[in-house]
Amino acid sequence: MKGLPLILAALAFAVPAHGKGNAESGKAKAAQVCAACHGPDGAKPSDATQPILAGQHYDYLVRALTDYKIGRRNNPIMKGFAAQLSKKDIEDLAAWFSSQKSNLHDQR
């Protein structure tokens, strides 16, 4: 019991284990891979059936791209693009798109 306060304090200040990606690297990768369909900042898809990526939550974007890469989500176009992405690429793209302004929700 003596060590419990120390353990609780350590947990309270623990840093999340996942990285947050590099938005500038994500911007460069988005220009190569994503911009044609989703727009350079992810806010202007070229077709109404394509989602707005700007302003989406970081964790959601990481999960969605990973799911396309491993086949949990099934879209032939996205699977092809996601297949070429590394884990770092996915984190960087998520950092870029999640940092962009969007009309999806109120910005704070």
C-alpha positions as CSV (number, residue, x, y, z in Angstrom):
1,M,0.0,0.0,0.0
2,K,2.9,2.4,0.6
3,G,3.8,2.3,-3.1
4,L,0.2,2.9,-4.3
5,P,0.4,6.7,-4.3
6,L,3.7,6.6,-6.2
7,I,2.1,4.3,-8.8
8,L,-1.0,6.5,-9.1
9,A,1.2,9.6,-9.5
10,A,3.2,7.9,-12.3
11,L,0.1,6.9,-14.1
12,A,-1.3,10.4,-13.9
13,F,1.7,11.8,-15.7
14,A,2.2,9.0,-18.1
15,V,2.7,10.0,-21.7
16,P,0.6,8.2,-24.3
17,A,2.5,5.5,-26.1
18,H,1.4,6.4,-29.6
19,G,3.1,9.1,-31.7
20,K,1.2,12.1,-33.0
21,G,2.8,12.2,-36.4
22,N,4.4,15.2,-38.1
23,A,1.9,17.5,-39.9
24,E,4.5,18.9,-42.3
25,S,5.5,15.5,-43.4
26,G,1.9,14.6,-43.7
27,K,1.3,17.7,-45.9
28,A,4.0,16.5,-48.3
29,K,2.6,13.0,-48.4
30,A,-1.0,14.2,-48.8
31,A,0.1,16.2,-51.9
32,Q,1.5,13.0,-53.4
33,V,-1.2,10.6,-52.4
34,C,-4.5,12.2,-51.2
35,A,-4.9,15.7,-52.8
36,A,-6.3,14.5,-56.2
37,C,-9.5,13.1,-54.5
38,H,-9.7,14.9,-51.1
39,G,-8.1,18.3,-52.0
40,P,-4.8,19.6,-50.7
41,D,-6.0,20.2,-47.2
42,G,-8.6,17.5,-47.2
43,A,-11.5,20.0,-47.2
44,K,-12.6,19.9,-50.8
45,P,-13.2,16.4,-52.2
46,S,-13.3,16.1,-56.0
47,D,-16.6,14.1,-55.7
48,A,-19.5,14.3,-53.3
49,T,-19.0,10.6,-52.4
50,Q,-15.5,11.2,-51.1
51,P,-15.2,12.2,-47.4
52,I,-13.8,15.5,-46.0
53,L,-10.7,14.6,-44.1
54,A,-9.8,18.1,-42.8
55,G,-10.7,18.5,-39.1
56,Q,-11.3,14.8,-38.5
57,H,-10.0,13.4,-35.3
58,Y,-6.4,12.1,-35.4
59,D,-7.2,8.7,-33.9
60,Y,-10.1,8.2,-36.4
61,L,-7.8,8.9,-39.4
62,V,-5.1,6.6,-38.1
63,R,-7.7,3.8,-37.6
64,A,-9.4,4.4,-41.0
65,L,-6.2,4.4,-43.0
66,T,-4.9,1.3,-41.1
67,D,-8.2,-0.5,-41.6
68,Y,-7.9,0.2,-45.4
69,K,-4.3,-1.0,-45.4
70,I,-5.1,-4.3,-43.7
71,G,-8.4,-4.9,-45.5
72,R,-10.7,-4.3,-42.5
73,R,-12.3,-1.6,-44.6
74,N,-13.1,-2.6,-48.2
75,N,-12.6,0.1,-50.9
76,P,-10.4,-0.9,-53.8
77,I,-9.1,2.6,-54.4
78,M,-8.3,3.4,-50.8
79,K,-6.8,-0.1,-50.2
80,G,-4.4,0.6,-53.1
81,F,-3.4,3.9,-51.7
82,A,-3.2,2.8,-48.1
83,A,-1.2,-0.3,-49.0
84,Q,1.8,1.9,-49.9
85,L,1.7,3.8,-46.6
86,S,4.0,3.1,-43.6
87,K,2.8,3.5,-40.0
88,K,4.7,6.8,-39.9
89,D,3.1,7.9,-43.2
90,I,-0.3,7.2,-41.7
91,E,0.5,9.1,-38.5
92,D,1.8,12.0,-40.4
93,L,-1.2,12.2,-42.7
94,A,-3.5,12.0,-39.7
95,A,-1.6,14.8,-38.0
96,W,-1.9,17.0,-41.2
97,F,-5.6,16.4,-41.9
98,S,-6.6,16.6,-38.2
99,S,-4.9,20.0,-37.9
100,Q,-6.8,21.5,-40.8
101,K,-9.8,23.8,-40.5
102,S,-13.2,22.3,-41.5
103,N,-16.9,23.0,-41.5
104,L,-17.5,19.5,-40.1
105,H,-17.7,20.9,-36.6
106,D,-17.0,24.0,-34.6
107,Q,-13.4,24.8,-34.3
108,R,-12.1,25.8,-30.8
